[in-house]
Amino acid sequence: MARGRNSESGGIGGTIAVILVGIAAAAGAVARFITENPGTMIIIVSLIIICVIVYAIINRKIKKQRAELLNDILEFLNLRNIDSLLRNIDDRRIVKSRQALVNYDDIKYLKENDCFEAVKDITRMKAGIRRTISSFLKQNEFKQRPQYAYVAKQLEGYLPLTDGYRAGIVYITPAGNARGKKLIRFTESRVREIEAHPEYLMTKGEYNKLLKQRAKEELEEKKHLYYDKINSIIDYANNAKDLFVVKTRAKKLDELVQQLFDRTINSVQKIKQIDSDEWDMLDGFITNIDEQVQKIVQDDKRISRYYESEDFARIKEICNSLNLSRSEFNEYIEEKAQSISKLFGTRIVRNETQNEDSYNYIRAYKKSITPFTVEVSSTVFGSAENNPIDYIIKETLI
C-alpha cells in the first residue's frame, strides 16, 4: 500500500518537473528572440499598448453612453432618485434573543414601531415605481438608442426591490455578535389586508370600541336609507297631486301620506339594532303605502290621457254642435257618463307635515285643506245632488 502511494507521488512530481522544464525552455526562447530581434519586439509591445489604449477609450465611451441613456430614461420616468427610493432594506431592527427573532412577525413590527402609515406609503410608492418601469420596458421611444439592451437589464434589476416594504430583523448577542437575521416583507396585498382589518393592530378594548362605532354608523346609515324611501314617496306625491284631474283623489293621497308620517318617522328613530325585526315591518308598510300612492297617481294619469284623447274631443264637439232637446242631451250625457270620472274644481294647498320629526330628515308634504265650493240655486243643487256626474259633465262641456 505504501509502495503504491510512493509510486503515485513520484508520478505527480515527474509531471510538475516536466512543466517547469517546459516553462524554462519557453522563457529562454523568448529571451533569445528578443535578443536576436529587438526591432520586432518593440513593434509587438507597441501594438499591445495601442490595443490597450483603444480598448480603454472604447470602454469609456460605452460606459458614458450607458450612463447617459440611464439618466435620460430616469429623467423621463421622473425617477432620478431611484437608488434612494428603492433600498434593499427600508428599516433595520435588533432583537436580543433567538426566540424573539423566531417570534417576530409583521404585526409585531407594526405594533412596536407604530409605523403602518409609513409602511403603507412606501409600499404603494414602490408598487407605483414597479408599474412605471414595467410599462416603460414594454414600449418606449428609447429602444433605438445605443446600449439600450444593457440599460434595460439595469432597469429590470430594480424590479425585485419594488416588491413591498422590507424590514431586516437581526439577533445580536450582548457581546455584539450577529447570530441570526430575518427579512419581513409587506407586499401590496398584505398592506391592503391589514388596512381592511384595523383590529390586527388593536388591543381588545380598542377593538370592542371600534365594533360599537361601526354598529352605530351602520344603524344611522340604514335609518337614512329609510328616510330616503319616505322622502321619495313624499316628492312623488307632491309633484303629482297638483296635476290631478280628479281632485278628490288628493284627499286619499293626503290620508296615505299622513299614515306614512304617523307610522314611520318616530318608529325609525326608536330602532336601536340594525338586525331588528322592526325593519321588515317598516319596509312592508312603506312599500304598501308606496304602491297605493303609485296606483292613485297612475289611475288619474289614465283619466287625464282619456280627456286628451280624440274620443273625448269628439264627445265634446257633439255636445257643442248638436241642437238637441234637453231630454236628448241628458240621455246622451248619461250614456257617456258611465266611462267618465272627472270632477273639476280647485283646491287650496299649503305646506303641512304632520309628524314629529325633530331631526328634519323628512320633507314637507303639501296637504289639501279647502275643497271646491260654488253657490247655486236650490233647483240646481237638487239636480247635482241626485246626478253629480251628469251635473259636472254638463257644466264642463257647456
Helices and strands as residue ranges (DSSP letters): H 2-36, H 38-76, H 82-85, E 91-95, H 98-103, H 106-113, H 116-138, H 148-158, G 159-162, E 165-172, E 178-186, H 188-196, G 198-201, H 204-241, H 249-270, H 278-307, H 310-321, H 326-337, E 348-351, E 366-370, H 378-386, H 388-397
